[in-house]
Amino acid sequence: MRFLLRLLLVAAGLVFALSLIFAMALLLIVWSVRALWGKLTGRPVNPFDMRMNLRVEFDRVFKKAQRGDMAAGKPPRRVVENVTDVEPKR
């Protein structure tokens, strides 16, 4: 029974490794075709990139946390507009 379990785990590991190799090979082929097409047409080939506006993402997460506080019955966070108890360093 233990032998069959080990054999099954080895087979699952091999399937996983082969699927990763296949995915990487597919990405390499797509990237090569894209680079070749760029050379043939004379256009520059830009790398794949993902643009992210960090301010928008932060605001989205912060608003989600505020909605969670409201749903839990907590009072909304108070916005401090003016700080008066701070003395500047000299």
N, CA, C and O atoms as CSV, one atom per row, in Angstrom:
chain,resi,resn,atom,element,x,y,z
A,1,MET,N,N,0.814,-1.193,0.000
A,1,MET,CA,C,0.000,0.000,0.000
A,1,MET,C,C,0.860,1.261,0.000
A,1,MET,O,O,0.577,2.216,-0.722
A,2,ARG,N,N,1.919,1.253,0.821
A,2,ARG,CA,C,2.815,2.416,0.862
A,2,ARG,C,C,3.497,2.624,-0.484
A,2,ARG,O,O,3.695,3.754,-0.930
A,3,PHE,N,N,3.852,1.516,-1.120
A,3,PHE,CA,C,4.501,1.615,-2.429
A,3,PHE,C,C,3.576,2.281,-3.442
A,3,PHE,O,O,4.010,3.122,-4.229
A,4,LEU,N,N,2.302,1.902,-3.420
A,4,LEU,CA,C,1.353,2.510,-4.350
A,4,LEU,C,C,1.169,4.000,-4.068
A,4,LEU,O,O,1.038,4.798,-4.996
A,5,LEU,N,N,1.160,4.372,-2.797
A,5,LEU,CA,C,1.031,5.785,-2.442
A,5,LEU,C,C,2.244,6.571,-2.919
A,5,LEU,O,O,2.107,7.664,-3.468
A,6,ARG,N,N,3.427,6.012,-2.710
A,6,ARG,CA,C,4.642,6.673,-3.189
A,6,ARG,C,C,4.651,6.779,-4.708
A,6,ARG,O,O,5.038,7.805,-5.267
A,7,LEU,N,N,4.227,5.724,-5.358
A,7,LEU,CA,C,4.164,5.735,-6.818
A,7,LEU,C,C,3.179,6.789,-7.311
A,7,LEU,O,O,3.443,7.473,-8.299
A,8,LEU,N,N,2.065,6.918,-6.638
A,8,LEU,CA,C,1.068,7.920,-7.000
A,8,LEU,C,C,1.615,9.334,-6.787
A,8,LEU,O,O,1.396,10.212,-7.621
A,9,LEU,N,N,2.315,9.557,-5.692
A,9,LEU,CA,C,2.895,10.870,-5.425
A,9,LEU,C,C,3.993,11.220,-6.431
A,9,LEU,O,O,4.090,12.367,-6.867
A,10,VAL,N,N,4.807,10.251,-6.796
A,10,VAL,CA,C,5.842,10.486,-7.811
A,10,VAL,C,C,5.196,10.813,-9.151
A,10,VAL,O,O,5.645,11.715,-9.857
A,11,ALA,N,N,4.147,10.085,-9.497
A,11,ALA,CA,C,3.450,10.344,-10.758
A,11,ALA,C,C,2.823,11.742,-10.751
A,11,ALA,O,O,2.885,12.453,-11.754
A,12,ALA,N,N,2.225,12.137,-9.631
A,12,ALA,CA,C,1.636,13.477,-9.543
A,12,ALA,C,C,2.720,14.547,-9.658
A,12,ALA,O,O,2.513,15.567,-10.315
A,13,GLY,N,N,3.870,14.324,-9.027
A,13,GLY,CA,C,4.981,15.261,-9.144
A,13,GLY,C,C,5.499,15.377,-10.567
A,13,GLY,O,O,5.817,16.473,-11.029
A,14,LEU,N,N,5.583,14.263,-11.255
A,14,LEU,CA,C,6.024,14.281,-12.647
A,14,LEU,C,C,5.037,15.022,-13.539
A,14,LEU,O,O,5.439,15.791,-14.411
A,15,VAL,N,N,3.748,14.790,-13.320
A,15,VAL,CA,C,2.730,15.499,-14.111
A,15,VAL,C,C,2.824,16.997,-13.856
A,15,VAL,O,O,2.727,17.791,-14.792
A,16,PHE,N,N,3.009,17.387,-12.613
A,16,PHE,CA,C,3.134,18.800,-12.282
A,16,PHE,C,C,4.370,19.401,-12.937
A,16,PHE,O,O,4.295,20.476,-13.531
A,17,ALA,N,N,5.513,18.711,-12.833
A,17,ALA,CA,C,6.754,19.207,-13.428
A,17,ALA,C,C,6.626,19.321,-14.948
A,17,ALA,O,O,7.072,20.305,-15.538
A,18,LEU,N,N,6.023,18.328,-15.571
A,18,LEU,CA,C,5.846,18.381,-17.025
A,18,LEU,C,C,4.899,19.503,-17.438
A,18,LEU,O,O,5.096,20.125,-18.482
A,19,SER,N,N,3.880,19.768,-16.631
A,19,SER,CA,C,2.977,20.871,-16.972
A,19,SER,C,C,3.686,22.215,-16.846
A,19,SER,O,O,3.432,23.118,-17.643
A,20,LEU,N,N,4.570,22.365,-15.860
A,20,LEU,CA,C,5.356,23.594,-15.742
A,20,LEU,C,C,6.306,23.758,-16.922
A,20,LEU,O,O,6.444,24.852,-17.468
A,21,ILE,N,N,6.954,22.677,-17.307
A,21,ILE,CA,C,7.859,22.731,-18.463
A,21,ILE,C,C,7.084,23.099,-19.720
A,21,ILE,O,O,7.554,23.904,-20.524
A,22,PHE,N,N,5.908,22.522,-19.896
A,22,PHE,CA,C,5.080,22.832,-21.064
A,22,PHE,C,C,4.663,24.298,-21.066
A,22,PHE,O,O,4.703,24.949,-22.110
A,23,ALA,N,N,4.264,24.825,-19.911
A,23,ALA,CA,C,3.851,26.234,-19.833
A,23,ALA,C,C,5.020,27.161,-20.149
A,23,ALA,O,O,4.849,28.148,-20.865
A,24,MET,N,N,6.194,26.857,-19.629
A,24,MET,CA,C,7.365,27.682,-19.913
A,24,MET,C,C,7.748,27.604,-21.388
A,24,MET,O,O,8.120,28.618,-21.979
A,25,ALA,N,N,7.665,26.427,-21.986
A,25,ALA,CA,C,7.973,26.280,-23.405
A,25,ALA,C,C,6.978,27.070,-24.248
A,25,ALA,O,O,7.355,27.696,-25.239
A,26,LEU,N,N,5.714,27.038,-23.854
A,26,LEU,CA,C,4.699,27.791,-24.583
A,26,LEU,C,C,4.964,29.294,-24.491
A,26,LEU,O,O,4.844,30.006,-25.488
A,27,LEU,N,N,5.324,29.778,-23.303
A,27,LEU,CA,C,5.663,31.194,-23.155
A,27,LEU,C,C,6.893,31.559,-23.979
A,27,LEU,O,O,6.941,32.634,-24.577
A,28,LEU,N,N,7.886,30.676,-24.014
A,28,LEU,CA,C,9.082,30.925,-24.812
A,28,LEU,C,C,8.743,31.008,-26.300
A,28,LEU,O,O,9.274,31.857,-27.016
A,29,ILE,N,N,7.867,30.134,-26.755
A,29,ILE,CA,C,7.466,30.154,-28.168
A,29,ILE,C,C,6.714,31.444,-28.478
A,29,ILE,O,O,6.976,32.081,-29.498
A,30,VAL,N,N,5.790,31.830,-27.619
A,30,VAL,CA,C,5.034,33.065,-27.849
A,30,VAL,C,C,5.978,34.263,-27.861
A,30,VAL,O,O,5.858,35.134,-28.723
A,31,TRP,N,N,6.906,34.318,-26.925
A,31,TRP,CA,C,7.847,35.438,-26.870
A,31,TRP,C,C,8.745,35.453,-28.110
A,31,TRP,O,O,9.034,36.526,-28.641
A,32,SER,N,N,9.189,34.293,-28.576
A,32,SER,CA,C,10.050,34.228,-29.756
A,32,SER,C,C,9.315,34.678,-31.004
A,32,SER,O,O,9.869,35.420,-31.815
A,33,VAL,N,N,8.087,34.245,-31.166
A,33,VAL,CA,C,7.290,34.667,-32.321
A,33,VAL,C,C,7.058,36.176,-32.274
A,33,VAL,O,O,7.121,36.846,-33.305
A,34,ARG,N,N,6.796,36.699,-31.105
A,34,ARG,CA,C,6.579,38.133,-30.945
A,34,ARG,C,C,7.850,38.914,-31.280
A,34,ARG,O,O,7.781,39.943,-31.952
A,35,ALA,N,N,9.001,38.440,-30.823
A,35,ALA,CA,C,10.270,39.104,-31.119
A,35,ALA,C,C,10.592,39.020,-32.610
A,35,ALA,O,O,11.071,39.989,-33.198
A,36,LEU,N,N,10.332,37.875,-33.214
A,36,LEU,CA,C,10.573,37.714,-34.645
A,36,LEU,C,C,9.679,38.652,-35.443
A,36,LEU,O,O,10.134,39.283,-36.397
A,37,TRP,N,N,8.418,38.747,-35.061
A,37,TRP,CA,C,7.498,39.645,-35.754
A,37,TRP,C,C,7.957,41.103,-35.613
A,37,TRP,O,O,7.849,41.886,-36.557
A,38,GLY,N,N,8.458,41.453,-34.450
A,38,GLY,CA,C,8.978,42.802,-34.248
A,38,GLY,C,C,10.179,43.086,-35.133
A,38,GLY,O,O,10.311,44.189,-35.663
A,39,LYS,N,N,11.059,42.101,-35.299
A,39,LYS,CA,C,12.220,42.278,-36.183
A,39,LYS,C,C,11.792,42.393,-37.636
A,39,LYS,O,O,12.332,43.209,-38.383
A,40,LEU,N,N,10.835,41.588,-38.034
A,40,LEU,CA,C,10.383,41.627,-39.432
A,40,LEU,C,C,9.695,42.942,-39.774
A,40,LEU,O,O,9.866,43.462,-40.877
A,41,THR,N,N,8.931,43.475,-38.852
A,41,THR,CA,C,8.217,44.726,-39.121
A,41,THR,C,C,9.038,45.954,-38.768
A,41,THR,O,O,8.650,47.063,-39.133
A,42,GLY,N,N,10.158,45.800,-38.073
A,42,GLY,CA,C,11.004,46.929,-37.732
A,42,GLY,C,C,10.537,47.703,-36.511
A,42,GLY,O,O,11.057,48.780,-36.222
A,43,ARG,N,N,9.575,47.173,-35.804
A,43,ARG,CA,C,9.100,47.851,-34.587
A,43,ARG,C,C,9.844,47.319,-33.374
A,43,ARG,O,O,10.248,46.156,-33.357
A,44,PRO,N,N,10.031,48.162,-32.349
A,44,PRO,CA,C,10.697,47.666,-31.140
A,44,PRO,C,C,9.793,46.695,-30.391
A,44,PRO,O,O,8.569,46.824,-30.403
A,45,VAL,N,N,10.414,45.737,-29.749
A,45,VAL,CA,C,9.683,44.739,-28.979
A,45,VAL,C,C,9.794,45.104,-27.510
A,45,VAL,O,O,10.879,45.065,-26.931
A,46,ASN,N,N,8.675,45.456,-26.915
A,46,ASN,CA,C,8.655,45.775,-25.490
A,46,ASN,C,C,8.409,44.500,-24.686
A,46,ASN,O,O,7.690,43.610,-25.139
A,47,PRO,N,N,8.995,44.409,-23.512
A,47,PRO,CA,C,8.735,43.230,-22.682
A,47,PRO,C,C,7.304,43.247,-22.163
A,47,PRO,O,O,6.664,44.296,-22.101
A,48,PHE,N,N,6.817,42.077,-21.795
A,48,PHE,CA,C,5.502,42.007,-21.177
A,48,PHE,C,C,5.582,42.746,-19.843
A,48,PHE,O,O,6.501,42.517,-19.056
A,49,ASP,N,N,4.638,43.613,-19.595
A,49,ASP,CA,C,4.654,44.331,-18.327
A,49,ASP,C,C,3.231,44.505,-17.830
A,49,ASP,O,O,2.269,44.443,-18.595
A,50,MET,N,N,3.127,44.724,-16.537
A,50,MET,CA,C,1.837,44.945,-15.908
A,50,MET,C,C,1.920,46.275,-15.182
A,50,MET,O,O,2.687,46.427,-14.231
A,51,ARG,N,N,1.137,47.223,-15.628
A,51,ARG,CA,C,1.168,48.538,-15.008
A,51,ARG,C,C,0.176,48.578,-13.860
A,51,ARG,O,O,-0.926,48.036,-13.942
A,52,MET,N,N,0.595,49.232,-12.791
A,52,MET,CA,C,-0.257,49.295,-11.617
A,52,MET,C,C,-0.125,50.685,-11.004
A,52,MET,O,O,0.983,51.171,-10.779
A,53,ASN,N,N,-1.251,51.311,-10.740
A,53,ASN,CA,C,-1.261,52.588,-10.064
A,53,ASN,C,C,-1.423,52.297,-8.576
A,53,ASN,O,O,-2.500,51.900,-8.133
A,54,LEU,N,N,-0.365,52.492,-7.812
A,54,LEU,CA,C,-0.383,52.114,-6.403
A,54,LEU,C,C,-1.387,52.933,-5.605
A,54,LEU,O,O,-1.980,52.412,-4.661
A,55,ARG,N,N,-1.595,54.193,-5.953
A,55,ARG,CA,C,-2.547,55.025,-5.232
A,55,ARG,C,C,-3.972,54.464,-5.376
A,55,ARG,O,O,-4.724,54.416,-4.403
A,56,VAL,N,N,-4.326,54.050,-6.570
A,56,VAL,CA,C,-5.661,53.491,-6.789
A,56,VAL,C,C,-5.822,52.195,-6.001
A,56,VAL,O,O,-6.866,51.964,-5.390
A,57,GLU,N,N,-4.805,51.358,-6.011
A,57,GLU,CA,C,-4.885,50.087,-5.283
A,57,GLU,C,C,-4.975,50.322,-3.776
A,57,GLU,O,O,-5.734,49.638,-3.089
A,58,PHE,N,N,-4.206,51.285,-3.255
A,58,PHE,CA,C,-4.266,51.581,-1.832
A,58,PHE,C,C,-5.645,52.092,-1.451
A,58,PHE,O,O,-6.208,51.680,-0.437
A,59,ASP,N,N,-6.196,53.001,-2.273
A,59,ASP,CA,C,-7.525,53.533,-1.980
A,59,ASP,C,C,-8.579,52.429,-2.002
A,59,ASP,O,O,-9.500,52.427,-1.185
A,60,ARG,N,N,-8.441,51.495,-2.936
A,60,ARG,CA,C,-9.411,50.406,-3.033
A,60,ARG,C,C,-9.374,49.542,-1.776
A,60,ARG,O,O,-10.420,49.190,-1.230
A,61,VAL,N,N,-8.182,49.205,-1.323
A,61,VAL,CA,C,-8.055,48.370,-0.128
A,61,VAL,C,C,-8.517,49.131,1.111
A,61,VAL,O,O,-9.180,48.555,1.973
A,62,PHE,N,N,-8.175,50.422,1.213
A,62,PHE,CA,C,-8.550,51.215,2.372
A,62,PHE,C,C,-10.069,51.359,2.464
A,62,PHE,O,O,-10.636,51.268,3.553
A,63,LYS,N,N,-10.735,51.585,1.313
A,63,LYS,CA,C,-12.194,51.710,1.320
A,63,LYS,C,C,-12.856,50.382,1.665
A,63,LYS,O,O,-13.890,50.349,2.333
A,64,LYS,N,N,-12.256,49.291,1.207
A,64,LYS,CA,C,-12.791,47.974,1.530
A,64,LYS,C,C,-12.713,47.724,3.034
A,64,LYS,O,O,-13.633,47.150,3.617
A,65,ALA,N,N,-11.612,48.155,3.665
A,65,ALA,CA,C,-11.471,47.987,5.114
A,65,ALA,C,C,-12.487,48.846,5.850
A,65,ALA,O,O,-13.029,48.419,6.870
A,66,GLN,N,N,-12.753,50.039,5.358
A,66,GLN,CA,C,-13.747,50.899,6.002
A,66,GLN,C,C,-15.141,50.295,5.901
A,66,GLN,O,O,-15.913,50.341,6.859
A,67,ARG,N,N,-15.463,49.729,4.742
A,67,ARG,CA,C,-16.775,49.078,4.592
A,67,ARG,C,C,-16.890,47.896,5.548
A,67,ARG,O,O,-17.961,47.647,6.102
A,68,GLY,N,N,-15.797,47.170,5.743
A,68,GLY,CA,C,-15.805,46.040,6.670
A,68,GLY,C,C,-16.042,46.496,8.098
A,68,GLY,O,O,-16.740,45.825,8.857
A,69,ASP,N,N,-15.455,47.654,8.477
A,69,ASP,CA,C,-15.678,48.191,9.817
A,69,ASP,C,C,-17.136,48.588,9.993
A,69,ASP,O,O,-17.719,48.344,11.049
A,70,MET,N,N,-17.729,49.192,8.981
A,70,MET,CA,C,-19.133,49.602,9.074
A,70,MET,C,C,-20.046,48.388,9.185
A,70,MET,O,O,-21.016,48.402,9.943
A,71,ALA,N,N,-19.734,47.339,8.429
A,71,ALA,CA,C,-20.559,46.139,8.474
A,71,ALA,C,C,-20.443,45.446,9.835
A,71,ALA,O,O,-21.385,44.788,10.278
A,72,ALA,N,N,-19.294,45.593,10.497
A,72,ALA,CA,C,-19.093,44.965,11.803
A,72,ALA,C,C,-19.690,45.796,12.935
A,72,ALA,O,O,-19.646,45.383,14.094
A,73,GLY,N,N,-20.247,46.963,12.611
A,73,GLY,CA,C,-20.874,47.796,13.629
A,73,GLY,C,C,-19.923,48.761,14.305
A,73,GLY,O,O,-20.298,49.421,15.274
A,74,LYS,N,N,-18.706,48.853,13.814
A,74,LYS,CA,C,-17.749,49.793,14.390
A,74,LYS,C,C,-18.040,51.188,13.835
A,74,LYS,O,O,-18.464,51.318,12.686
A,75,PRO,N,N,-17.821,52.219,14.628
A,75,PRO,CA,C,-18.026,53.574,14.107
A,75,PRO,C,C,-16.966,53.893,13.048
A,75,PRO,O,O,-15.856,53.366,13.112
A,76,PRO,N,N,-17.293,54.739,12.089
A,76,PRO,CA,C,-16.296,55.078,11.069
A,76,PRO,C,C,-15.120,55.822,11.701
A,76,PRO,O,O,-15.264,56.497,12.720
A,77,ARG,N,N,-13.979,55.683,11.082
A,77,ARG,CA,C,-12.775,56.330,11.599
A,77,ARG,C,C,-12.890,57.838,11.444
A,77,ARG,O,O,-13.357,58.345,10.424
A,78,ARG,N,N,-12.457,58.534,12.476
A,78,ARG,CA,C,-12.534,59.980,12.467
A,78,ARG,C,C,-11.342,60.532,11.696
A,78,ARG,O,O,-10.207,60.098,11.892
A,79,VAL,N,N,-11.612,61.493,10.819
A,79,VAL,CA,C,-10.553,62.122,10.042
A,79,VAL,C,C,-10.046,63.328,10.818
A,79,VAL,O,O,-10.820,64.226,11.149
A,80,VAL,N,N,-8.763,63.352,11.106
A,80,VAL,CA,C,-8.169,64.467,11.835
A,80,VAL,C,C,-7.762,65.518,10.807
A,80,VAL,O,O,-6.923,65.270,9.942
A,81,GLU,N,N,-8.374,66.695,10.920
A,81,GLU,CA,C,-8.112,67.741,9.938
A,81,GLU,C,C,-6.963,68.646,10.357
A,81,GLU,O,O,-6.191,69.103,9.514
A,82,ASN,N,N,-6.845,68.907,11.666
A,82,ASN,CA,C,-5.840,69.851,12.102
A,82,ASN,C,C,-5.220,69.325,13.396
A,82,ASN,O,O,-5.935,68.986,14.339
A,83,VAL,N,N,-3.903,69.260,13.435
A,83,VAL,CA,C,-3.200,68.800,14.619
A,83,VAL,C,C,-2.696,70.033,15.354
A,83,VAL,O,O,-1.965,70.847,14.789
A,84,THR,N,N,-3.096,70.167,16.633
A,84,THR,CA,C,-2.744,71.392,17.364
A,84,THR,C,C,-1.774,71.159,18.507
A,84,THR,O,O,-1.272,72.133,19.069
A,85,ASP,N,N,-1.485,69.935,18.876
A,85,ASP,CA,C,-0.657,69.686,20.055
A,85,ASP,C,C,0.793,69.357,19.696
A,85,ASP,O,O,1.496,68.738,20.495
A,86,VAL,N,N,1.244,69.751,18.532
A,86,VAL,CA,C,2.595,69.461,18.104
A,86,VAL,C,C,3.421,70.741,18.136
A,86,VAL,O,O,3.012,71.770,17.599
A,87,GLU,N,N,4.583,70.664,18.770
A,87,GLU,CA,C,5.473,71.823,18.806
A,87,GLU,C,C,6.630,71.561,17.846
A,87,GLU,O,O,7.241,70.493,17.898
A,88,PRO,N,N,6.935,72.498,16.989
A,88,PRO,CA,C,8.032,72.276,16.018
A,88,PRO,C,C,9.381,72.247,16.723
A,88,PRO,O,O,9.595,72.944,17.715
A,89,LYS,N,N,10.290,71.424,16.189
A,89,LYS,CA,C,11.652,71.348,16.715
A,89,LYS,C,C,12.434,72.573,16.254
A,89,LYS,O,O,12.199,73.099,15.166
A,90,ARG,N,N,13.361,73.018,17.090
A,90,ARG,CA,C,14.203,74.150,16.700
A,90,ARG,C,C,15.640,73.742,16.716
A,90,ARG,O,O,16.516,74.554,16.416
